[in-house]
Amino acid sequence: MKLVYKVLAALVAAEVAVQAMMVVLGDAGLFRYVEQGGVIDKASAESGDMAFPEFFAFVVHGMNGMMVIPTIALLLLVSSFFAKIPGAVKGAALVVLLVAVQVSLGLLGHQITALGALHGLNALLLFGAAVHAALRGRRAATGATAQPHARVETVV
């Protein structure tokens, strides 16, 4: 179960990286489309008939953020109870909390655009928490103990 915990935590971190890639790809495509004379209005956005190829990135960003990442985070939390890793439940609970905040900020950002900045900041916090959980799982899976001040001596 330690391996499952480690893999799920790493998947959350990887999905956060995918999220960043997709939103920037979509933005770049949108700005290029507008620079070339394209027009975006509410009707075209709601019809789903977007005329730039990078629009799919916004769809991926939305689906990952609303369905994939929350599911992985919940599976991480469930696995944390069985992994028998010190601090695993707290780490997984923090990931779930940050995912909930992230989804809320993403949804509210459509009404209060300034929340977009917090959405980006929270993504960094979520990435860090997921990486930390994955490293904790890695140490537990390999049986390594953390020795932050271990002394290394060289014998000649």
C-alpha positions as CSV (number, residue, x, y, z in Angstrom):
1,M,0.0,0.0,0.0
2,K,3.0,2.3,0.5
3,L,3.7,2.0,-3.3
4,V,0.1,2.9,-4.1
5,Y,0.3,6.0,-1.8
6,K,3.6,7.1,-3.4
7,V,2.3,6.6,-7.0
8,L,-1.0,8.4,-6.3
9,A,0.8,11.4,-4.7
10,A,3.2,11.6,-7.6
11,L,0.2,11.4,-10.0
12,V,-1.4,14.4,-8.3
13,A,1.8,16.4,-8.7
14,A,2.1,15.3,-12.4
15,E,-1.5,16.3,-13.0
16,V,-0.9,19.8,-11.5
17,A,2.0,20.1,-14.0
18,V,-0.3,19.1,-16.8
19,Q,-2.9,21.7,-15.6
20,A,-0.3,24.4,-15.9
21,M,0.8,23.3,-19.3
22,M,-2.8,23.1,-20.6
23,V,-3.9,26.5,-19.4
24,V,-0.8,28.2,-20.8
25,L,-1.2,26.3,-24.1
26,G,-4.8,27.4,-24.3
27,D,-4.0,31.0,-23.4
28,A,-1.2,31.1,-26.0
29,G,-3.5,29.8,-28.7
30,L,-6.3,32.2,-27.7
31,F,-4.0,35.2,-27.9
32,R,-2.5,34.1,-31.2
33,Y,-6.0,33.7,-32.6
34,V,-7.1,37.2,-31.5
35,E,-3.8,38.7,-32.8
36,Q,-4.6,37.2,-36.2
37,G,-8.0,38.9,-36.2
38,G,-10.1,36.3,-34.6
39,V,-13.0,37.3,-32.4
40,I,-14.2,35.6,-29.2
41,D,-17.6,36.4,-27.8
42,K,-20.0,34.8,-25.4
43,A,-22.0,33.1,-28.2
44,S,-18.9,31.4,-29.7
45,A,-17.6,30.4,-26.3
46,E,-21.0,28.8,-25.3
47,S,-21.5,27.1,-28.7
48,G,-18.2,25.2,-28.2
49,D,-17.3,26.2,-31.8
50,M,-14.0,27.7,-31.0
51,A,-11.9,28.5,-34.1
52,F,-8.4,27.9,-32.7
53,P,-6.9,24.5,-32.3
54,E,-5.5,25.0,-28.8
55,F,-9.1,25.3,-27.4
56,F,-8.9,21.6,-26.4
57,A,-6.3,22.6,-23.7
58,F,-9.0,24.5,-21.8
59,V,-11.3,21.4,-22.0
60,V,-8.5,19.2,-20.6
61,H,-7.8,21.8,-17.9
62,G,-11.4,21.8,-16.9
63,M,-11.9,18.0,-16.9
64,N,-8.6,17.4,-15.1
65,G,-9.4,20.0,-12.4
66,M,-13.0,19.0,-11.8
67,M,-12.8,15.2,-12.1
68,V,-9.4,13.6,-12.5
69,I,-7.4,15.4,-9.8
70,P,-10.1,15.2,-7.1
71,T,-10.6,11.5,-7.8
72,I,-6.8,10.8,-7.4
73,A,-6.7,13.0,-4.3
74,L,-9.5,11.0,-2.7
75,L,-7.9,7.7,-3.6
76,L,-4.7,9.1,-2.0
77,L,-6.5,9.9,1.2
78,V,-8.1,6.4,1.3
79,S,-4.7,4.7,0.7
80,S,-3.1,6.8,3.4
81,F,-5.1,5.0,6.0
82,F,-3.6,1.6,4.9
83,A,-0.1,2.7,4.0
84,K,1.2,2.8,7.5
85,I,3.4,5.7,6.7
86,P,4.0,8.3,9.5
87,G,2.2,11.5,8.6
88,A,0.6,10.0,5.5
89,V,-3.0,10.8,6.5
90,K,-2.1,14.4,7.3
91,G,-0.2,14.7,4.0
92,A,-3.1,13.2,2.0
93,A,-5.7,15.3,3.9
94,L,-3.7,18.5,3.1
95,V,-3.7,17.5,-0.6
96,V,-7.5,16.9,-0.5
97,L,-8.0,20.2,1.2
98,L,-5.8,22.1,-1.3
99,V,-7.7,20.3,-4.2
100,A,-11.0,21.5,-2.8
101,V,-9.7,25.0,-2.5
102,Q,-8.3,24.8,-6.0
103,V,-11.6,23.7,-7.5
104,S,-13.5,26.4,-5.6
105,L,-11.0,29.1,-6.7
106,G,-11.3,27.9,-10.3
107,L,-15.0,28.1,-10.3
108,L,-15.2,31.4,-8.4
109,G,-12.6,32.9,-10.7
110,H,-15.2,33.1,-13.4
111,Q,-17.1,35.6,-11.3
112,I,-14.2,37.3,-9.4
113,T,-11.2,37.3,-11.8
114,A,-8.8,38.4,-9.1
115,L,-9.2,34.9,-7.6
116,G,-7.2,33.6,-10.6
117,A,-4.0,34.8,-8.9
118,L,-4.9,32.7,-5.8
119,H,-5.8,29.8,-8.1
120,G,-2.3,29.9,-9.5
121,L,-0.7,30.3,-6.0
122,N,-2.7,27.4,-4.6
123,A,-1.6,25.2,-7.5
124,L,2.0,25.7,-6.4
125,L,1.0,24.8,-2.8
126,L,-0.8,21.7,-4.1
127,F,2.1,20.7,-6.2
128,G,4.5,21.1,-3.3
129,A,2.2,19.1,-0.9
130,A,1.8,16.3,-3.5
131,V,5.6,16.1,-4.1
132,H,6.2,16.0,-0.3
133,A,3.7,13.2,0.1
134,A,5.3,11.3,-2.8
135,L,8.7,11.6,-1.3
136,R,7.4,10.5,2.1
137,G,5.9,7.5,0.3
138,R,9.1,6.8,-1.5
139,R,11.2,6.8,1.7
140,A,8.7,4.5,3.3
141,A,8.5,2.1,0.3
142,T,12.3,1.8,0.1
143,G,12.8,1.6,3.9
144,A,15.0,4.7,4.0
145,T,15.0,6.8,7.1
146,A,15.3,10.5,7.0
147,Q,18.6,11.7,8.6
148,P,18.8,15.4,7.9
149,H,22.0,15.9,9.8
150,A,23.8,12.7,9.0
151,R,27.5,12.9,9.2
152,V,29.5,11.6,6.3
153,E,33.1,10.6,6.9
154,T,35.7,9.6,4.4
155,V,38.1,6.8,5.2
156,V,41.4,6.8,3.3
